[in-house]
Amino acid sequence: MNAFTLHPVHQDAETVTLHRADYEALLEALEDAQDLVESREALARLQRGEEEAFPIELVEQIIDGMQPVRAFRQYRGLTQQALAQSAGVSASYLCEIEAGRKTGSLDAITRIAGALRLPIDSLLPPKRAE
C-alpha cells in the first residue's frame, strides 16, 4: 500500500473537507486494505484445510459448459461407478445427471456433493450473463 499525504481544504472540530482526489485516494487505500484482509483470511482458510482451491482449467471447463458433476468427478479421478456407489445413487442416474438429461433431485445432488467433498452450490451450473 502506498502512503500518501492528505491536504484538507478546510477543517474544524467536527468536519474535514478534502479535495476529490484525496478523498478518492483515501477510498482506494481503504479498499486495498480490505482486499488484503480478505486475501489473508482466504489463505488462512486454505492452509487450515477449510477451503480448497481448484485449477483454472477446471473452472474454465465448467464455464464452457461441462456439467459440474462430471467436471469435479473427473478432477477427483473417480469413475461414474465409483462416485455413484460413494454417493448412494445409481450409476445410470448419475450418467443422466452428467449428460444434462436430468437435473438430479436435491437429495441426490446433496449426496453427490458430499461424496465429492464439495459444497452443494459447486455443482450448480454457472449463471449466464444476461
C-alpha positions in Angstrom: 0.0 0.0 0.0 1.4 3.4 -0.9 1.5 6.1 1.7 0.0 9.5 0.8 -0.5 12.8 2.4 -3.9 14.4 2.7 -4.2 18.1 2.3 -7.5 19.2 3.8 -9.3 22.1 2.2 -10.9 23.1 5.4 -11.2 21.6 8.9 -12.8 22.4 12.2 -13.6 20.5 15.3 -16.3 18.4 13.7 -15.5 18.1 9.9 -12.7 17.9 7.4 -13.2 18.8 3.8 -10.9 17.1 1.3 -10.1 17.6 -2.4 -11.9 15.0 -4.5 -8.5 13.4 -5.5 -7.6 13.0 -1.8 -11.0 11.5 -1.0 -10.7 9.0 -3.9 -7.2 8.1 -2.9 -8.4 7.5 0.7 -11.3 5.3 -0.6 -8.9 3.3 -2.8 -6.5 2.8 0.2 -9.4 1.5 2.3 -10.5 -0.9 -0.5 -6.9 -2.1 -0.8 -6.7 -2.7 2.9 -10.0 -4.6 2.9 -8.8 -6.7 0.0 -5.6 -7.5 1.8 -7.5 -8.6 4.9 -9.9 -10.8 2.9 -6.9 -12.4 1.0 -5.1 -13.2 4.2 -8.3 -14.7 5.6 -8.8 -16.8 2.5 -5.2 -18.0 2.5 -5.5 -19.0 6.2 -8.7 -21.0 5.4 -6.8 -22.8 2.6 -3.9 -23.5 4.9 -6.2 -24.9 7.6 -7.9 -27.1 5.0 -11.3 -25.4 5.4 -11.4 -24.5 1.8 -9.9 -25.9 -1.4 -8.6 -24.1 -4.5 -9.2 -25.5 -7.9 -7.1 -25.2 -11.1 -8.3 -22.6 -13.6 -8.7 -25.3 -16.2 -11.4 -27.0 -14.1 -13.3 -23.7 -13.7 -13.0 -23.0 -17.4 -14.4 -26.4 -18.3 -17.5 -25.6 -16.2 -17.8 -22.1 -17.6 -17.5 -23.5 -21.1 -20.5 -25.8 -20.4 -19.2 -29.1 -18.9 -21.7 -30.4 -16.4 -20.2 -29.6 -13.0 -20.7 -33.1 -11.5 -18.8 -34.6 -14.4 -16.0 -32.0 -14.2 -15.5 -32.4 -10.5 -15.8 -36.2 -10.7 -13.0 -36.3 -13.3 -10.9 -33.8 -11.3 -11.2 -36.1 -8.3 -10.2 -39.1 -10.5 -13.3 -41.1 -10.0 -15.3 -43.3 -12.4 -19.0 -42.8 -12.6 -19.4 -46.2 -10.9 -17.2 -45.2 -8.0 -18.9 -41.8 -7.5 -22.4 -43.4 -7.8 -21.5 -46.0 -5.2 -20.0 -43.5 -2.8 -23.0 -41.1 -3.2 -25.6 -43.9 -3.0 -27.2 -43.2 -6.3 -27.4 -45.5 -9.3 -24.8 -45.2 -12.0 -27.4 -44.7 -14.7 -28.9 -41.8 -12.7 -25.5 -40.2 -12.3 -24.9 -40.7 -16.0 -28.2 -38.9 -16.8 -27.2 -36.0 -14.5 -23.8 -35.7 -16.1 -25.3 -35.8 -19.6 -27.7 -33.0 -18.6 -30.8 -35.1 -19.2 -31.8 -34.9 -15.6 -31.0 -32.2 -13.1 -30.9 -34.5 -10.1 -33.0 -34.4 -7.0 -31.9 -32.2 -4.2 -31.2 -35.3 -2.2 -29.1 -36.9 -4.9 -27.1 -33.7 -5.6 -26.5 -33.3 -1.9 -25.2 -36.9 -1.6 -23.0 -36.4 -4.8 -21.6 -33.2 -3.4 -20.8 -35.0 -0.1 -19.0 -37.8 -2.0 -17.0 -35.2 -4.0 -16.3 -33.2 -0.8 -17.8 -30.1 -2.2 -20.4 -27.6 -1.1 -23.6 -28.2 -3.0 -23.5 -24.9 -4.8 -20.3 -26.0 -6.5 -22.4 -28.5 -8.5 -24.9 -25.9 -9.8 -24.4 -24.8 -13.4 -22.8 -21.3 -13.6 -25.2 -18.4 -14.2 -25.1 -17.0 -17.7 -24.6 -13.3 -18.1 -27.7 -11.5 -19.4 
